[in-house]
Amino acid sequence: MESKIPSRPISSKPNSSSQSTPATTPPSTPDFDVILANHFLTKDDLRKIHVLLIDIAMDAGKMMMAAEHALLTAAQFKNNSADVVTEYDHKIETMVEKRIRAAYPSFAFLGEETFKHGTKLGDIPTFICDPIDGTLNFSKGVPNCAVSLALTLDKRSVIGVVYNPFRGDLYHAIKDQGAYLTKTSTGLQVKLPVQPVPPPMPSLQSCLVAVEWGNQRSGSNWSLRTSVHNALLTSKAEGGAMCKSVRSNGSAALNFCYVAHGMLDAFWEGGVWSWDVCAGWIILEEAGGIVASANPGDWNPTLEGRLYFAVRHAKREEQRGVVEELWGIMGERRCLLPTWRLSIFPLRTSTALIPAQLLTTSLPQMPSYCQNFRS
């Protein structure tokens, strides 16, 4: 697939509308130039890393496009049958890590498939990789999946690249330099959000909200998740938010990008990991969006916190209003997330359910699960 990817973002005029000043994230940070200097980096270094990550993402996309059906059907699962991994997840992450370590051997690397329990994100420059976000979609031939690559400094994303090769959508951003969507088939590049003067967002009732079902299908967190999803759709007369609708796209990275783009108004998620959101996070921030916690009261979520509520570019008071309305739906309830990850076991390639005996012996107290469904 040929593409015309510019080495740096195109110039664009700042939004001059007094009616829709881009919101900034609540956390305050030291001057970014100081942060860069502390790590012996410059903005030119970031642009070079940005170009490298785009190049790597394009190569990863070629590997995804060339995937063999036989290898996709031989998928494996991690926690359960809704948590799928393919051989291509491992192949792509190996390629990504090799390329990055060759170029920046002193930087840390954190990848989904090589992640070890107990590993913590540090302040040093760290590349974070999700080789295929939306693996279940990928394994089933649903073209809503992406490679997600990011660089963090002081545990915050400063570069993000999210590439869906099946749609030719390349979302990318550098801190303080804007967020962009490049169509790789034509090289056309658009500054995000696509509508610089966003439509009003007075409440959740005006919102199209992304939600995901995750792979934790029992317990209090599952009960809370389904309750929130139901409340988002329920009529005002019955105590719900009556949002326009919900979407389950199967990729947290792309959901963040779709919120940055303006196709979605918000994305509520409790349960994914830093590699799922790190690239999309900076893309959303550079597009004027905010990230609050999925749990009420926390305006300063961390990359490793696993609790995210992403809201698109809008007036600051509208963004806060939507967040607080969603938090109000939750009341006193909170997402309580496990910090462990289970081992990988083979997934049957037939259409039969996983034998109960396998689940009983390998995954104690784990029921068999249906795979995620899309709305």
N, C-alpha and C positions, 0 to 999 in steps of 0.2 A: 504494500500500500504506500503510494507516494504521498508525501505531505510537505507543506511549506510552513515550517514553524519559525517564526521570528526569534531572534536571539534575545530580544527584550520586549516588554510590553509596548504597544503602540501608544502614542500620546493621545490624550483626550482632555476636553475642557472640563473643569470641575463643575459640579452641579451648583448653579447659582440660586436655585429656588429657596426662598425663605420658608416655604411651607413644608419642606421635607429635608431637613439637615440630616446627613448620614449619622446614625448613632455610633457611638464608640462603646467598647466593652467596659463594664464597670471597673475591673481591676486597673489600678494605676501602676505604671512601670517606670523605671528610670529611662532617661533619654536613650533612644535606641542606638545612637552613635556610641554612647558609653558602653552599652552592652556588647556591641560589636568589638569595640576596642579591648574590652576585658577578655575577649576570646581571640584577639589578634586577627580579626576579620574586618573587611571593608564591604561597602555596598557592592563594589565591583566583584568581590569574591562571591557574594550571594548571587549575582547575576550569572557568574560562571557555573555555580552549583545548580542554579535553576535550569540552565541549558543542558547540563549533564543529566539531571533527573528527567527532563523531557525526552532526551535521547534514549535513556534506559527504558522509560515508560513505553516509548514507541516500539522498542525491541520486544518488550514484554507483550505488547499488544499483538505483534506478529506471531508470537508463540501461542497466544490464546486463539487467534484466528486459524492457526494450523493444527489445532487440537484434533487428535484422532478419536472417533466415537468409541472405539473399543476401550480406550484408556479412561474415558469419561464414565462409562458404565461400570467400570471397576473401582468406583469411588469407595472411600473409607469414611468412617464416622469417628468423631471425637467423643463428645459427651453422650450423644444419642443419635438416632436416625435423622434428626433435623439439623445436625451439626456436621456438615459434610466437608471432606477434603479430597482433592484429586492429586494425581501424580504431577499435574501441571502447577499446582500451588508450590510444590517442593522444587520443581525445575526452575520456575520463574524466580523464586526467592534465592536460590543458589546463584543464578545469573546476576541478579540485582546486587547481592552482597559482594560477589567477586568484582563487579565493575566498580562499586563504591569503595571497597577497601583498596583497590588498586590506585584510585585517584586520591583518596583521603584516608590513609592508613591510621592516622592518629585519632580519627573521629570514632565514636561508638556507633554500633549498629544494633537495632532491635527489630527482629522480624517475627511475624506471627508463627511461622512454622518451626522456627528454631528457638522460640521463647522458652525460657526455663523458669519454673515456678520460683518465686522469690526475687526475680530480677526487677530492679527499680530504675525508673528513668532518672538520670542525673542531670546536673547543670551543664556538663560539657556538651559540645556539639554532638548531636545524635541523629543519625538517619533512622527513620522508622518506616517499615515496609509492610504493607498488606499485599501479597502477590496477586491475589484475586479476591476482591471484596464482592460478595455475591456468588460464592462458590456453588451454592445449590442451583441458582439460576444458570450458571455456566455449565454445570453438569447435565442440566435438563434442556439446554439449547435456548434458554430465555436470554435475549440479548441485553440484559440489564445487569452488567457486572463491570468491574474496572480494576485496574492496578492503581494502588494508592501509595505515593511516596512523599515523605516530608523530611524536613530538617528542623530540629528543635535546638534552641539555646535557652538555658535556664528553665528548662521544662516547658517551654512555650513554643508553638509552631511559628517559624519565620519564613518557610518556603513550603508550598504545597503543590503537588501535581496529581491529578486524578484523570485517568484516561480510560474511556470506554471505546475499544477499537471497533466494536460492532456497529456503533452509531457514528464513529468518527468524531467523538466529542472529547476534547482535551481542555479540562479546566485547570487553571494554574494561577499562582499568586506568589508575590514576594512582599514581605512586610513593608509598608509605607510606599509601595509602588503599584498598588491596585491589583484587582483580580480580573481575569479574562477567560473567555471561552474561545478556543480556536477550533474551527472545523477543519480536520486534517485532510479532507478530500479536496478542499479548495484553498486552504490557507487563510480563509476569511477569519478575522479576529474581532471580537466584540467585547467591549468593557462591561463588566458586571457592576450592578444589576442591569439587565437589559433595559428596563424602564428607569431612567435616572430620577424621575419624579414618580415615586411609587403611588399606587392607588391607596386610598384610605384603608386602615385596618382597625376599626373601632372596637372589635371584639372577636372572640373565637367564632362567632356566628358568620363572620365574613371570610373565614379561613378555610383553605384546603390544607389538611394536616397529614403529614406522614407518620405512620406508626409501624412498628415491626412486632412480630410475635415471638422472636427469639427461640432458644432451644430449652429454656428452663420452663417446663410445662406443668409444674405442680408447686404447691406451697404458697406462702403469703405473697411473694413477689409476682407470681403468675396471677393470683387472684386480684392483686392491685392493678396489674397491667390490663387485664381484660375489663376490669371495672372502669378504668380511665378511658379505654377505647369505647366502651359502651356509652359512657357519659358524654363523650365528645359528640356522638351521633344522636343521642336522645333529645327529644323536643324540650324546649324551654318550659312548656306546660308541665312536663314530668320531671323537671329539675335538672335537665341536661344542658349542654352548651349549644346544641343544634348547629354544629359547624357545617360548612357546605358539604364536605365529605371527608373520608380518610383514604389514604393510599398506602399500600404495602408493597414497596418496590424491591425489597430483598437486598439492599445495599446501603449501609449507613453512610459510606463515603459519598455515594451519588445523591443520597437524600440531602446531605449538607450542601452539595453543589447545586441541587435543584432549588433549595431555599435561597442560596446566594444568587442564582439566576433570576428568581422570582416566579418560577413555575409552581413552587410550593410556598405556602406562607409560614409554615412551621414544621418542626420535626421533634417529637417527644420520644426519648429512648432511655431506658434504664437496663443496662446489661451488656453492652458491647465494650470493646477494649480500645486502648489508645491508638492502635494501628488502624482501627476502623474509622476514626474521626480526625486524626492529627492533620492530614492534608486538607480535608474539607473545612476544618476549623479556620485556618488562616485565609482560605478562599472566601469563606463567609464573612469574616471580620473585615477583610479588604473590600468587600462589596457592601459594607455598611450594616451588616447583620450583627446580632449578638448571640452569645451562648450563655444561658443560665443553667442551673442544675435541674434535673428532672425532679428532684426533691424540693419541697417548699422551703423558701427562706434563704437559699444559697445563691447569691449572684456571682460568686467567684469559683466556679467549678474548675477542677484540674483535669489535665489530659488523662491521668490515670484513675480518675474518680468513677468512671463507668456510668455517669449520670448526666444526661445532656438534654437541654431544651433549646433548640436552635430556632431563631426567629428572623425573618427577612428584614431588609432595609425598610424603615418606616420612621415616622416621628418617634422620638424617644419615649414620649408618654404613651404612645400606642403600643410600642414594643413591651414596655413594662406592664401595661394593662393586660395584654394577652398572656404574658407570663403569670401574672398574679391571678388571673381568672382560672388558668389551668391548675395552679397550685391550690386554689380554692376548691376545685373539684376533688382533690386528694384529701383535703381535711387534715387530720392528724396522722394519716397513713404515710409510710415511707418505704421506698425500695430498699431492701436489705439484700446485698449481693454477696455471693461466695467469692473467695479470692483464689480458689484452687481450680485447676483444669484437669480433666481425666485423660487417661491414655487413649490411644487410637486402636480401634478394633475394626476388622474387615466388615464391610457392608455387603450384604447379599446383592448380586447383580440381577436376580430375577425380580418379578413384581410381587413375590410373596413377602409377608411381613417377617421381620427379624424373629427367629425362634425365641420363645419365652425363656428357654433353657439358657441360651447365650446371654440374654439380658440378666438373668438371675445369677449366673455364675460370675460374669464379668463386671456387671454394674449393679451392685446391691441396691435395692430399693428404687431402681429406675424402671418405670413402666415403659412399654414401647410407645413411640410417639409417631403421629402422622407428620409428614413433612410440611413445611410452611405453605400457606396458601396465599395467593395474591388477590387483592381487591382491585 
